[in-house]
């Protein structure tokens, strides 16, 4: 259940990024998605 919640939060943050910064380049979109993924991996390791 924890992983599903993390995935949903990650997805919401990526969607918010895309709506708040619609003129971001594809590189910036990928960079933010990767950084958010790394953040959630760190959070997962911290709480396990």
CHARMM internal coordinates of N, CA and C (Angstrom, degrees):
IC EDIT
DIST 1 N 1 CA 1.4503
DIST 1 CA 1 C 1.5273
ANGL 1 N 1 CA 1 C 110.71
DIST 1 C 2 N 1.3363
ANGL 1 CA 1 C 2 N 116.13
DIHE 1 N 1 CA 1 C 2 N -38.55
DIST 2 N 2 CA 1.4581
ANGL 1 C 2 N 2 CA 121.39
DIHE 1 CA 1 C 2 N 2 CA -179.50
DIST 2 CA 2 C 1.5244
ANGL 2 N 2 CA 2 C 111.11
DIHE 1 C 2 N 2 CA 2 C -59.87
DIST 2 C 3 N 1.3242
ANGL 2 CA 2 C 3 N 116.68
DIHE 2 N 2 CA 2 C 3 N -39.68
DIST 3 N 3 CA 1.4677
ANGL 2 C 3 N 3 CA 120.41
DIHE 2 CA 2 C 3 N 3 CA -179.08
DIST 3 CA 3 C 1.5271
ANGL 3 N 3 CA 3 C 111.53
DIHE 2 C 3 N 3 CA 3 C -69.21
DIST 3 C 4 N 1.3101
ANGL 3 CA 3 C 4 N 116.85
DIHE 3 N 3 CA 3 C 4 N -36.31
DIST 4 N 4 CA 1.4699
ANGL 3 C 4 N 4 CA 119.64
DIHE 3 CA 3 C 4 N 4 CA 178.48
DIST 4 CA 4 C 1.5235
ANGL 4 N 4 CA 4 C 110.24
DIHE 3 C 4 N 4 CA 4 C -66.28
DIST 4 C 5 N 1.3317
ANGL 4 CA 4 C 5 N 116.98
DIHE 4 N 4 CA 4 C 5 N -42.04
DIST 5 N 5 CA 1.4635
ANGL 4 C 5 N 5 CA 121.01
DIHE 4 CA 4 C 5 N 5 CA 178.35
DIST 5 CA 5 C 1.5277
ANGL 5 N 5 CA 5 C 109.70
DIHE 4 C 5 N 5 CA 5 C -63.63
DIST 5 C 6 N 1.3246
ANGL 5 CA 5 C 6 N 117.17
DIHE 5 N 5 CA 5 C 6 N -43.50
DIST 6 N 6 CA 1.4682
ANGL 5 C 6 N 6 CA 120.36
DIHE 5 CA 5 C 6 N 6 CA 177.66
DIST 6 CA 6 C 1.5249
ANGL 6 N 6 CA 6 C 111.20
DIHE 5 C 6 N 6 CA 6 C -60.57
DIST 6 C 7 N 1.2971
ANGL 6 CA 6 C 7 N 116.86
DIHE 6 N 6 CA 6 C 7 N -42.93
DIST 7 N 7 CA 1.4650
ANGL 6 C 7 N 7 CA 120.33
DIHE 6 CA 6 C 7 N 7 CA -179.81
DIST 7 CA 7 C 1.5224
ANGL 7 N 7 CA 7 C 110.97
DIHE 6 C 7 N 7 CA 7 C -64.11
DIST 7 C 8 N 1.3209
ANGL 7 CA 7 C 8 N 117.03
DIHE 7 N 7 CA 7 C 8 N -42.06
DIST 8 N 8 CA 1.4643
ANGL 7 C 8 N 8 CA 121.25
DIHE 7 CA 7 C 8 N 8 CA 179.81
DIST 8 CA 8 C 1.5316
ANGL 8 N 8 CA 8 C 110.28
DIHE 7 C 8 N 8 CA 8 C -64.84
DIST 8 C 9 N 1.3275
ANGL 8 CA 8 C 9 N 117.50
DIHE 8 N 8 CA 8 C 9 N -43.16
DIST 9 N 9 CA 1.4629
ANGL 8 C 9 N 9 CA 120.85
DIHE 8 CA 8 C 9 N 9 CA 177.84
DIST 9 CA 9 C 1.5238
ANGL 9 N 9 CA 9 C 110.16
DIHE 8 C 9 N 9 CA 9 C -62.83
DIST 9 C 10 N 1.3405
ANGL 9 CA 9 C 10 N 116.85
DIHE 9 N 9 CA 9 C 10 N -43.62
DIST 10 N 10 CA 1.4630
ANGL 9 C 10 N 10 CA 120.76
DIHE 9 CA 9 C 10 N 10 CA 177.87
DIST 10 CA 10 C 1.5215
ANGL 10 N 10 CA 10 C 110.38
DIHE 9 C 10 N 10 CA 10 C -59.41
DIST 10 C 11 N 1.3159
ANGL 10 CA 10 C 11 N 116.96
DIHE 10 N 10 CA 10 C 11 N -44.86
DIST 11 N 11 CA 1.4617
ANGL 10 C 11 N 11 CA 121.79
DIHE 10 CA 10 C 11 N 11 CA -179.43
DIST 11 CA 11 C 1.5284
ANGL 11 N 11 CA 11 C 110.77
DIHE 10 C 11 N 11 CA 11 C -62.45
DIST 11 C 12 N 1.3177
ANGL 11 CA 11 C 12 N 117.06
DIHE 11 N 11 CA 11 C 12 N -43.89
DIST 12 N 12 CA 1.4651
ANGL 11 C 12 N 12 CA 120.81
DIHE 11 CA 11 C 12 N 12 CA 178.79
DIST 12 CA 12 C 1.5292
ANGL 12 N 12 CA 12 C 110.74
DIHE 11 C 12 N 12 CA 12 C -61.79
DIST 12 C 13 N 1.3288
ANGL 12 CA 12 C 13 N 117.08
DIHE 12 N 12 CA 12 C 13 N -42.40
DIST 13 N 13 CA 1.4666
ANGL 12 C 13 N 13 CA 120.15
DIHE 12 CA 12 C 13 N 13 CA 179.03
DIST 13 CA 13 C 1.5264
ANGL 13 N 13 CA 13 C 111.79
DIHE 12 C 13 N 13 CA 13 C -64.82
DIST 13 C 14 N 1.3204
ANGL 13 CA 13 C 14 N 117.32
DIHE 13 N 13 CA 13 C 14 N -38.87
DIST 14 N 14 CA 1.4725
ANGL 13 C 14 N 14 CA 120.20
DIHE 13 CA 13 C 14 N 14 CA 177.85
DIST 14 CA 14 C 1.5296
ANGL 14 N 14 CA 14 C 109.93
DIHE 13 C 14 N 14 CA 14 C -66.47
DIST 14 C 15 N 1.3229
ANGL 14 CA 14 C 15 N 117.30
DIHE 14 N 14 CA 14 C 15 N -41.58
DIST 15 N 15 CA 1.4668
ANGL 14 C 15 N 15 CA 120.27
DIHE 14 CA 14 C 15 N 15 CA 177.94
DIST 15 CA 15 C 1.5212
ANGL 15 N 15 CA 15 C 110.71
DIHE 14 C 15 N 15 CA 15 C -63.90
DIST 15 C 16 N 1.3456
ANGL 15 CA 15 C 16 N 117.13
DIHE 15 N 15 CA 15 C 16 N -43.36
DIST 16 N 16 CA 1.4668
ANGL 15 C 16 N 16 CA 120.27
DIHE 15 CA 15 C 16 N 16 CA 177.57
DIST 16 CA 16 C 1.5206
ANGL 16 N 16 CA 16 C 110.99
DIHE 15 C 16 N 16 CA 16 C -60.75
DIST 16 C 17 N 1.3215
ANGL 16 CA 16 C 17 N 116.31
DIHE 16 N 16 CA 16 C 17 N -41.61
DIST 17 N 17 CA 1.4639
ANGL 16 C 17 N 17 CA 120.12
DIHE 16 CA 16 C 17 N 17 CA 177.50
DIST 17 CA 17 C 1.5243
ANGL 17 N 17 CA 17 C 110.00
DIHE 16 C 17 N 17 CA 17 C -57.14
DIST 17 C 18 N 1.3295
ANGL 17 CA 17 C 18 N 116.26
DIHE 17 N 17 CA 17 C 18 N -46.34
DIST 18 N 18 CA 1.4617
ANGL 17 C 18 N 18 CA 120.15
DIHE 17 CA 17 C 18 N 18 CA -177.02
DIST 18 CA 18 C 1.5264
ANGL 18 N 18 CA 18 C 112.58
DIHE 17 C 18 N 18 CA 18 C -67.05
DIST 18 C 19 N 1.3260
ANGL 18 CA 18 C 19 N 117.75
DIHE 18 N 18 CA 18 C 19 N -32.52
DIST 19 N 19 CA 1.4580
ANGL 18 C 19 N 19 CA 119.81
DIHE 18 CA 18 C 19 N 19 CA 178.28
DIST 19 CA 19 C 1.5236
ANGL 19 N 19 CA 19 C 112.32
DIHE 18 C 19 N 19 CA 19 C -81.98
DIST 19 C 20 N 1.3122
ANGL 19 CA 19 C 20 N 118.32
DIHE 19 N 19 CA 19 C 20 N -32.89
DIST 20 N 20 CA 1.4656
ANGL 19 C 20 N 20 CA 121.20
DIHE 19 CA 19 C 20 N 20 CA -179.71
DIST 20 CA 20 C 1.5248
ANGL 20 N 20 CA 20 C 111.85
DIHE 19 C 20 N 20 CA 20 C -78.25
DIST 20 C 21 N 1.3136
ANGL 20 CA 20 C 21 N 116.93
DIHE 20 N 20 CA 20 C 21 N -29.35
DIST 21 N 21 CA 1.4691
ANGL 20 C 21 N 21 CA 122.09
DIHE 20 CA 20 C 21 N 21 CA -179.90
DIST 21 CA 21 C 1.5266
ANGL 21 N 21 CA 21 C 109.87
DIHE 20 C 21 N 21 CA 21 C -126.62
DIST 21 C 22 N 1.3330
ANGL 21 CA 21 C 22 N 116.63
DIHE 21 N 21 CA 21 C 22 N 70.03
DIST 22 N 22 CA 1.4779
ANGL 21 C 22 N 22 CA 118.66
DIHE 21 CA 21 C 22 N 22 CA -175.69
DIST 22 CA 22 C 1.5239
ANGL 22 N 22 CA 22 C 113.93
DIHE 21 C 22 N 22 CA 22 C -68.32
DIST 22 C 23 N 1.3252
ANGL 22 CA 22 C 23 N 117.52
DIHE 22 N 22 CA 22 C 23 N -19.57
DIST 23 N 23 CA 1.4592
ANGL 22 C 23 N 23 CA 119.86
DIHE 22 CA 22 C 23 N 23 CA -178.01
DIST 23 CA 23 C 1.5257
ANGL 23 N 23 CA 23 C 112.56
DIHE 22 C 23 N 23 CA 23 C -98.22
DIST 23 C 24 N 1.3208
ANGL 23 CA 23 C 24 N 116.52
DIHE 23 N 23 CA 23 C 24 N 14.01
DIST 24 N 24 CA 1.4663
ANGL 23 C 24 N 24 CA 119.78
DIHE 23 CA 23 C 24 N 24 CA 176.43
DIST 24 CA 24 C 1.5232
ANGL 24 N 24 CA 24 C 108.86
DIHE 23 C 24 N 24 CA 24 C -66.80
DIST 24 C 25 N 1.3163
ANGL 24 CA 24 C 25 N 114.95
DIHE 24 N 24 CA 24 C 25 N 147.73
DIST 25 N 25 CA 1.4621
ANGL 24 C 25 N 25 CA 119.69
DIHE 24 CA 24 C 25 N 25 CA 178.74
DIST 25 CA 25 C 1.5322
ANGL 25 N 25 CA 25 C 109.50
DIHE 24 C 25 N 25 CA 25 C -74.57
DIST 25 C 26 N 1.3195
ANGL 25 CA 25 C 26 N 117.50
DIHE 25 N 25 CA 25 C 26 N 161.41
DIST 26 N 26 CA 1.4680
ANGL 25 C 26 N 26 CA 119.34
DIHE 25 CA 25 C 26 N 26 CA 176.39
DIST 26 CA 26 C 1.5336
ANGL 26 N 26 CA 26 C 112.08
DIHE 25 C 26 N 26 CA 26 C -57.68
DIST 26 C 27 N 1.3260
ANGL 26 CA 26 C 27 N 116.80
DIHE 26 N 26 CA 26 C 27 N -35.53
DIST 27 N 27 CA 1.4624
ANGL 26 C 27 N 27 CA 120.19
DIHE 26 CA 26 C 27 N 27 CA 177.60
DIST 27 CA 27 C 1.5312
ANGL 27 N 27 CA 27 C 110.66
DIHE 26 C 27 N 27 CA 27 C -61.23
DIST 27 C 28 N 1.3164
ANGL 27 CA 27 C 28 N 117.56
DIHE 27 N 27 CA 27 C 28 N -43.78
DIST 28 N 28 CA 1.4624
ANGL 27 C 28 N 28 CA 121.30
DIHE 27 CA 27 C 28 N 28 CA 178.79
DIST 28 CA 28 C 1.5280
ANGL 28 N 28 CA 28 C 110.88
DIHE 27 C 28 N 28 CA 28 C -64.65
DIST 28 C 29 N 1.3263
ANGL 28 CA 28 C 29 N 117.18
DIHE 28 N 28 CA 28 C 29 N -39.19
DIST 29 N 29 CA 1.4624
ANGL 28 C 29 N 29 CA 120.47
DIHE 28 CA 28 C 29 N 29 CA 177.67
DIST 29 CA 29 C 1.5294
ANGL 29 N 29 CA 29 C 110.79
DIHE 28 C 29 N 29 CA 29 C -60.83
DIST 29 C 30 N 1.3150
ANGL 29 CA 29 C 30 N 116.24
DIHE 29 N 29 CA 29 C 30 N -46.50
DIST 30 N 30 CA 1.4648
ANGL 29 C 30 N 30 CA 120.58
DIHE 29 CA 29 C 30 N 30 CA -179.74
DIST 30 CA 30 C 1.5255
ANGL 30 N 30 CA 30 C 110.08
DIHE 29 C 30 N 30 CA 30 C -66.11
DIST 30 C 31 N 1.3186
ANGL 30 CA 30 C 31 N 116.87
DIHE 30 N 30 CA 30 C 31 N -42.29
DIST 31 N 31 CA 1.4623
ANGL 30 C 31 N 31 CA 121.31
DIHE 30 CA 30 C 31 N 31 CA 179.98
DIST 31 CA 31 C 1.5237
ANGL 31 N 31 CA 31 C 111.54
DIHE 30 C 31 N 31 CA 31 C -59.96
DIST 31 C 32 N 1.3108
ANGL 31 CA 31 C 32 N 117.51
DIHE 31 N 31 CA 31 C 32 N -45.48
DIST 32 N 32 CA 1.4631
ANGL 31 C 32 N 32 CA 120.73
DIHE 31 CA 31 C 32 N 32 CA 179.57
DIST 32 CA 32 C 1.5258
ANGL 32 N 32 CA 32 C 110.47
DIHE 31 C 32 N 32 CA 32 C -65.56
DIST 32 C 33 N 1.3150
ANGL 32 CA 32 C 33 N 118.02
DIHE 32 N 32 CA 32 C 33 N -41.27
DIST 33 N 33 CA 1.4614
ANGL 32 C 33 N 33 CA 120.66
DIHE 32 CA 32 C 33 N 33 CA 178.86
DIST 33 CA 33 C 1.5250
ANGL 33 N 33 CA 33 C 110.87
DIHE 32 C 33 N 33 CA 33 C -62.74
DIST 33 C 34 N 1.3254
ANGL 33 CA 33 C 34 N 117.09
DIHE 33 N 33 CA 33 C 34 N -41.53
DIST 34 N 34 CA 1.4693
ANGL 33 C 34 N 34 CA 120.74
DIHE 33 CA 33 C 34 N 34 CA 178.78
DIST 34 CA 34 C 1.5294
ANGL 34 N 34 CA 34 C 110.45
DIHE 33 C 34 N 34 CA 34 C -66.66
DIST 34 C 35 N 1.3232
ANGL 34 CA 34 C 35 N 117.21
DIHE 34 N 34 CA 34 C 35 N -44.34
DIST 35 N 35 CA 1.4678
ANGL 34 C 35 N 35 CA 120.24
DIHE 34 CA 34 C 35 N 35 CA 179.05
DIST 35 CA 35 C 1.5237
ANGL 35 N 35 CA 35 C 111.78
DIHE 34 C 35 N 35 CA 35 C -62.14
DIST 35 C 36 N 1.3181
ANGL 35 CA 35 C 36 N 116.67
DIHE 35 N 35 CA 35 C 36 N -41.05
DIST 36 N 36 CA 1.4643
ANGL 35 C 36 N 36 CA 119.70
DIHE 35 CA 35 C 36 N 36 CA 176.65
DIST 36 CA 36 C 1.5270
ANGL 36 N 36 CA 36 C 110.59
DIHE 35 C 36 N 36 CA 36 C -64.39
DIST 36 C 37 N 1.3178
ANGL 36 CA 36 C 37 N 117.17
DIHE 36 N 36 CA 36 C 37 N -39.59
DIST 37 N 37 CA 1.4662
ANGL 36 C 37 N 37 CA 120.55
DIHE 36 CA 36 C 37 N 37 CA 177.90
DIST 37 CA 37 C 1.5276
ANGL 37 N 37 CA 37 C 110.77
DIHE 36 C 37 N 37 CA 37 C -62.01
DIST 37 C 38 N 1.3313
ANGL 37 CA 37 C 38 N 116.28
DIHE 37 N 37 CA 37 C 38 N -44.89
DIST 38 N 38 CA 1.4661
ANGL 37 C 38 N 38 CA 119.72
DIHE 37 CA 37 C 38 N 38 CA 178.43
DIST 38 CA 38 C 1.5286
ANGL 38 N 38 CA 38 C 111.45
DIHE 37 C 38 N 38 CA 38 C -63.57
DIST 38 C 39 N 1.3213
ANGL 38 CA 38 C 39 N 116.45
DIHE 38 N 38 CA 38 C 39 N -38.99
DIST 39 N 39 CA 1.4631
ANGL 38 C 39 N 39 CA 120.53
DIHE 38 CA 38 C 39 N 39 CA 177.13
DIST 39 CA 39 C 1.5235
ANGL 39 N 39 CA 39 C 110.84
DIHE 38 C 39 N 39 CA 39 C -60.62
DIST 39 C 40 N 1.3260
ANGL 39 CA 39 C 40 N 116.70
DIHE 39 N 39 CA 39 C 40 N -44.10
DIST 40 N 40 CA 1.4582
ANGL 39 C 40 N 40 CA 119.59
DIHE 39 CA 39 C 40 N 40 CA -179.14
DIST 40 CA 40 C 1.5279
ANGL 40 N 40 CA 40 C 112.01
DIHE 39 C 40 N 40 CA 40 C -71.83
DIST 40 C 41 N 1.3152
ANGL 40 CA 40 C 41 N 118.16
DIHE 40 N 40 CA 40 C 41 N -29.60
DIST 41 N 41 CA 1.4700
ANGL 40 C 41 N 41 CA 120.49
DIHE 40 CA 40 C 41 N 41 CA 173.42
DIST 41 CA 41 C 1.5175
ANGL 41 N 41 CA 41 C 109.71
DIHE 40 C 41 N 41 CA 41 C -65.33
DIST 41 C 42 N 1.3313
ANGL 41 CA 41 C 42 N 116.35
DIHE 41 N 41 CA 41 C 42 N -43.39
DIST 42 N 42 CA 1.4641
ANGL 41 C 42 N 42 CA 121.11
DIHE 41 CA 41 C 42 N 42 CA 177.40
DIST 42 CA 42 C 1.5331
ANGL 42 N 42 CA 42 C 110.72
DIHE 41 C 42 N 42 CA 42 C -61.51
DIST 42 C 43 N 1.3141
ANGL 42 CA 42 C 43 N 117.46
DIHE 42 N 42 CA 42 C 43 N -44.67
DIST 43 N 43 CA 1.4682
ANGL 42 C 43 N 43 CA 121.66
DIHE 42 CA 42 C 43 N 43 CA 179.12
DIST 43 CA 43 C 1.5315
ANGL 43 N 43 CA 43 C 110.15
DIHE 42 C 43 N 43 CA 43 C -61.75
DIST 43 C 44 N 1.3310
ANGL 43 CA 43 C 44 N 116.24
DIHE 43 N 43 CA 43 C 44 N -42.18
DIST 44 N 44 CA 1.4703
ANGL 43 C 44 N 44 CA 120.69
DIHE 43 CA 43 C 44 N 44 CA -179.91
DIST 44 CA 44 C 1.5287
ANGL 44 N 44 CA 44 C 110.71
DIHE 43 C 44 N 44 CA 44 C -61.68
DIST 44 C 45 N 1.3341
ANGL 44 CA 44 C 45 N 117.18
DIHE 44 N 44 CA 44 C 45 N -44.10
DIST 45 N 45 CA 1.4603
ANGL 44 C 45 N 45 CA 120.88
DIHE 44 CA 44 C 45 N 45 CA 179.33
DIST 45 CA 45 C 1.5254
ANGL 45 N 45 CA 45 C 111.51
DIHE 44 C 45 N 45 CA 45 C -67.65
DIST 45 C 46 N 1.3183
ANGL 45 CA 45 C 46 N 116.44
DIHE 45 N 45 CA 45 C 46 N -34.01
DIST 46 N 46 CA 1.4623
ANGL 45 C 46 N 46 CA 121.80
DIHE 45 CA 45 C 46 N 46 CA -178.15
DIST 46 CA 46 C 1.5344
ANGL 46 N 46 CA 46 C 110.49
DIHE 45 C 46 N 46 CA 46 C -66.98
DIST 46 C 47 N 1.3220
ANGL 46 CA 46 C 47 N 117.05
DIHE 46 N 46 CA 46 C 47 N -39.82
DIST 47 N 47 CA 1.4595
ANGL 46 C 47 N 47 CA 121.10
DIHE 46 CA 46 C 47 N 47 CA -175.89
DIST 47 CA 47 C 1.5200
ANGL 47 N 47 CA 47 C 114.18
DIHE 46 C 47 N 47 CA 47 C -91.01
DIST 47 C 48 N 1.3168
ANGL 47 CA 47 C 48 N 118.46
DIHE 47 N 47 CA 47 C 48 N -6.09
DIST 48 N 48 CA 1.4739
ANGL 47 C 48 N 48 CA 120.93
DIHE 47 CA 47 C 48 N 48 CA 178.39
DIST 48 CA 48 C 1.4947
ANGL 48 N 48 CA 48 C 111.90
DIHE 47 C 48 N 48 CA 48 C -95.69
END
COOR INIT
IC SEED 1 N 1 CA 1 C
IC BUILD
